[in-house]
C-alpha cells in the first residue's frame, strides 16, 4: 500500500531477518504458544550516551533496518527517534537520542531537552560507552544525567576495535562506580557481536504486556523527515569537517505519483563560505550529494525520485526558535514560513 508523505514509515523494506525467522504471525499459534502469549513483554527503551558512542548505529543494528543516519561526526542525531523491534516474545520501542553534551546554543539546549525527556518514564535505558576510550570528566557528567531511580544497562560499544579484551572489565568497574547499572554488555554493532545477548537481556527487563504496534511497524518518523535526514547524511559524509553542523534541511515540496516522487529541498547553512563548499566547483559537490541522496531515497519510497536541491544562507539559524520549530520533524510542514 502506498504511503503519503505525512504517514508513518511502515516497513517498505523487509523486517530484520532475525525477527522474520522468529515471527509466528504467518501460522496458527500452537497450544504452548497460546499459553506463552500471557508472558509477552513490551516496553520503551531509551538509548543514551556521549556523542559518537554509536547510538544510532546500534539502533539500526537492533531493529535490522536503517531508521537513523550515521556519520563520523559527533551529534549526528539531533532529536529523539523511535525504532521498533518486534519478535515473538517481546516488542521493544527504542528511542534514540542526541549525545549528552554541554549546551552552548538554543539548538543544543533543545537537543538536551530532548535527551532529558527521553530518559524519563522509560522501562529501561541503554547507556552506551565507547570501549576504546577511558572514562573522562565528560563521561562522568553524561552518566549523571541518569536519574537515581532509572533502570539502566551499560553497553560498551565498538569492542571490535579493542585488541586486548582484558581492558573491558576495568572499564565496566569504573562506570559501575559512577552509577548502579543493572547489567553490562560489551557489543559491536558493526559485526554483530553481543547483539543477540543484548536483545535477550533487554527483553527480560521489560514489563509484561501486549504489543503496542503492528509487527511491520518500524519508526515514527514521517517520510519527508527521513528524506531530509538522508540528504543531511550525504552532506556529512561528503564534506567531512568542512561543514560540520551548520546545515539544516527543509523539504519544500513533495509530489507523489505511482512511479515517480518529486522532491524539492533546501539546504540551509550559516555562512557564504559554507554555501560555496556545498555547491562546489561548477556545482560538482551539490550534484554528488543529490545523486547519492536520490539513490537512497528511492530505496526508501519504492519509486523513482526526481530530487531538486537548493542551498540558502540563513545566519544564526541555530538561535532562531521559529526556524528550529520548522526543522523539527514533529511539526514538519515543508516551509520555514508556515
HUURVEN-V581618 format. One line per field, one symbol per residue. ss: DSSP state (H for helix, E for strand, C for the rest). phi: phi as a letter, one per 30 degrees, with the letter a starting at -180 (. if undefined). psi: psi as a letter, one per 20 degrees, with the letter a starting at -180 (. if undefined). Layout:
ss = ???
phi = ???
psi = ???
This chain:
ss = CCCCCCCECCCCCCCCHHHHHHCCCCCCCCHHHHHHHHHCEEEEEEEEEECCCCHHHHHHHHHCCCCCCCCCCCCCCCCCEEEEEECCCEEEEEEECCCECCCCCHHHHHHHHHHHHHCCCCCEEEEEEECCCCCCHHHHHHHCCCCCCCCEEEEEECHHHCCCCCHHHHHHHHHHHHCCCCEEEECCCCCCCCHHHHHHHHHHHCCECCCCCCCCCCECCEHHHHHHHHHHHHHHHHHCCCCCCCCEEEEEEEEECCCEEEEEEEEEECCHHHHHHHHCHHHHHHHHHHHHHHHHHHHHHCCEEEEEEEEEECCCHHHCHHHHHHHCHHHCCCCCCC
phi = .dcddcdddbhdcddeeddddcdcdcbdddddddddedcdcbacbdcbldeidjddddeddddibdcbdbadddiddcbdbcbccccdcabccdbdbdddaddbbedddddddddddddchcdabcccbdddbddcddddddddddddcdcbcdcdciddccdcddddddddddddddadddabbdbbddcjdiddddeddeedcdddlddcbedcdcacddeddedddddddddeddchcdbdbccbcbddabbcbecbccbcbcccbcbddddddddidhiddddddddddeddddddcibdbccccbbbdbdhddccddddddddddbdbjbdcd
psi = pqqrhjrqonlhrqrqhghhhiqjhjqqqrghhhhihijpqprpoqorarqkikghgggghgijqoipqqriqqlgpirpqppppoagiqppoqoqqqqprppirhghhhghhgghhhiqlqhqpooppoiiqrprhhgggghiipqhjpoqppoorkiijogniiihghgghghihhqmqhrpoprohgjipigggggggghhiqqqrrqiqqhjpgrjpqghggghhgghghgghhicjhmfkjqpppohqopprhipopppqpopriqhhhghghgrokjgghggggghggghhhhgijrqpopppqpppnpkhijohghhhhiphhkoijpij.
